[in-house]
Amino acid sequence: MTDLTSLTLAQARDALRARDFSATELTNEHLGGIEGARALNAFVLETPERAREAARAADARLAKGEGGPLAGLPLAVKDLFCTAGLRTTACSPMLEKFVPAYES
């Protein structure tokens, strides 16, 4: 199998729709990549269980032939965009405990 983390978004999207692999498999590969590169300190907050839950939901939608063009594709959100219920700091000590109740 191809290294799933090296696929472009278009390649991953097409392969998901062709059922070459699942959104859960794709997400797990990317989470493994994040774990393997943790020394780079690229992520302020990791939410692997939330990612896996979203992947399972995407797999269910894709199995029904539903879902938009980005369904099942893993996505990282920069820490300056508010995500409801998740600590969002913009890497600022002043915001270290900020948990927005809304989405940017």
N, C-alpha and C positions, 0 to 999 in steps of 0.2 A: 504494500500500500504506500502511497505517496505520503510524505511528511505533511500532515494536514495544516501545520502552522506556516507552511511556505506557499500555500495557495493564495491567489488573489481573491478579492471578494466575489468577482464574477465566476471564477472557477469553483469556489466553495458553494456559491448559490446554485450553480448548475448541477454540481455533484449531489447536493442535498435533494434537489428535485428529482434527480435520477435514482435516488436511494442508494448511492454508492457508499454512503455512511450516514449516520444520524447526527442531528444537532447536538445530542448528548455526547457522542464520540468526539465531534469537532470541538466542543466546549472543553471537554476533559483534556484534550491535547493542548489546547491553549492554556488551560490552568496549569498543566505540567510545565509548559514553557515559562510561565510566570514564576513558578516555584524554582525552577532551575536557574533563573536569572535574578533571583531575589537580591543578590549582592549588588546589583545595579541600582537598587532603591528606586525603581521606576514607578511603583504604585504606593500611594499614600494609604489607601484602604482597599483591602482585597475582600471580595464578597463571593467566595466560591459556591456556597450553598444557594445563594440567590441566582447565580449564573446557571447552576445545574437545574434549578427549578424552572427558570425561563426556558432552558433548552428542552426540558421534558414537555413543557406546554407547547413549544414550537413544534416538536416532533408530533404531538397529537394533532395540531392544526395541519401540518404538512401531510400527514397520513390521510386526512379528509380532503386533501386538495385545496386547502385554504391557506391563508397567510400571505402577507405582502412580500415585496421583493427582498426585504432584509430578514424575513423570518428564519430563525435558526442560526443566524450569523453572530458570533460573539462580538461584543462591542465594549470598549473601554471608554469611560467618561472622565474627562479631565476634572481635577478636583476643584475647579472654580465654577463648575455648573452645579447648581443645587439639585439634589436627588432626594425626594421626599423620604424621610425616615432614615437617611444615611448621613453620618458625619461628613460635613463638607467644610474644609478649612482654608482652601486656597493657599495652603502651606503657610498660613499666618498664625503665630502664637495667639493673637487676639481672638481667633475663631476656633481654637483647638477643641472646644466642646459644642460647637454649633451643629445642630441637627435640624434642618429645615422641614417644615410641614408642607412644603410645596415643591414643584418642579420648576426649573428654569425654563 
